Amino acid sequence: MPGSPAREVVERSVAEQSKFLTPVLAGSSGVCPKCFGAVPSIPVRCSNCLDASHRGRGKVADLVTPLTYRVGYQHHNQAAHDLRAYKADPPRREAQLRLTCLFWYFCLLHLGCMKDRLGITGFTHVAFVPSTKRVQA
């Protein structure tokens, strides 16, 4: 809701994070059209999407939208730190909170775009899938 205290907290958190976020280059050469990951020059999709398609016998998600990603690990980059720290053992609560704010704001701004792109009015399934690596503190 515009003007609500919760939305103000989320917007402030996202604004603080925005200088560290890496934009996804959708529709660019060298970018997988399914997951927006890096693609070698010959395949049409990245190896992860090709593998998922093979394992799923061609049944894959209609749309994969990355929320954010980190390039390497830079201590001065809050987003890169958060993407590592929320998976630490034990998880870092502050990192989880910042990523929750980012996810909520992403949904607020982009779920409509995703439905439009797919030509649907609602979703049957939505999944948030982090990488599977755990980080030891």
ZINORJO-V808581 format. One line per field, one symbol per residue. ss: DSSP state (2 for helix, 1 for strand, 0 for the rest). phi: phi as a letter, one per 20 degrees, with the letter a starting at -180 (. if undefined). Layout:
# ZINORJO-V808581
ss = ???
phi = ???
This chain:
# ZINORJO-V808581
ss = 00002222222222222200000000000010000001000000002222222220000000000000000000000222222220011000222222222222222222222222220000000000000000110
phi = .gnfgfffffffffffegfdfdfeefmefncffedmefcffefecffffffffffelnecffbccfeabddmcdfedgfffffeffefdefegffffffffffffgfgedfffffffemcdbdebccdcffefddef
